[in-house]
């Protein structure tokens, strides 16, 4: 006797349970911000304004709307194993991913500011990527989502 139909039914039940849980109150709906410590927060904020073009406000941060043209409809959260070198050469335990509208333009801006590009990648499935570090050593992944 094959257990295959039972496996499919079990998978459907798990998906339904997951959907039902997402409809209940008391769950995370998205990322509300990224907060970092810095020895010189003002200088770091200025770097993000000048080099990456963030609209840093007088309160020291930038609010980026989810409904910006071309912005991806979802935000990813992923845990990497301690042994991962995905954040290197940064010594920090996190990396920031910023979606960008034009990879060529942002790379030109970075080059004009003397920011070294750690690596670039054009991924057929997800889009275009470039990796840099901010003045505090935080690795930043720049991502231009694949356009359909």
C-alpha positions, -999 to 999 in steps of 0.1 A, spaced: 0 0 0 13 34 -10 16 62 16 19 88 -11 -18 101 -9 -15 104 29 18 124 24 1 148 1 -29 152 24 -6 157 54 13 184 34 -20 201 25 -31 200 61 2 216 73 -1 243 47 -37 250 58 -26 251 94 2 275 85 -22 298 67 -46 296 96 -18 306 120 -9 336 99 -45 348 101 -44 348 139 -33 379 158 1 379 175 26 374 147 53 393 130 40 413 99 74 426 86 106 443 94 100 477 111 135 489 111 172 481 112 191 496 141 229 496 145 254 508 171 282 531 159 311 549 175 301 579 153 264 577 145 264 611 128 293 603 105 277 569 97 243 585 89 261 610 66 279 582 48 245 564 42 231 598 29 260 607 7 271 572 -6 238 552 -7 214 581 -12 193 573 19 170 602 28 184 605 64 162 628 85 173 651 114 163 624 138 192 603 125 174 577 104 156 571 71 121 558 65 119 537 33 83 530 20 74 495 10 54 508 -19 82 525 -37 81 518 -75 100 487 -83 105 477 -46 100 440 -40 67 430 -23 84 410 5 113 413 29 135 382 37 147 371 71 172 343 72 194 327 99 228 315 88 250 290 107 278 303 129 302 287 105 289 307 75 312 331 57 282 349 41 288 380 61 326 381 56 347 401 54 325 419 81 330 408 116 294 417 124 268 390 130 244 405 106 242 420 71 218 445 56 202 440 23 190 471 5 168 468 -26 179 492 -53 163 505 -85 193 507 -108 224 486 -100 246 504 -126 237 538 -112 244 528 -75 277 511 -85 287 543 -103 278 563 -72 298 540 -50 328 542 -73 326 580 -73 328 579 -35 357 555 -35 338 526 -20 353 492 -29 329 466 -43 335 433 -26 318 413 -52 291 415 -79 267 388 -92 240 386 -118 217 358 -107 192 345 -133 167 337 -106 168 366 -82 184 396 -99 216 416 -96 237 419 -65 267 439 -52 283 437 -18 301 466 0 309 475 36 300 507 54 326 527 74 318 506 106 325 474 87 289 462 83 285 442 51 257 456 28 241 435 1 226 457 -27 200 439 -47 182 449 -79 153 424 -81 149 405 -113 124 423 -136 98 401 -153 
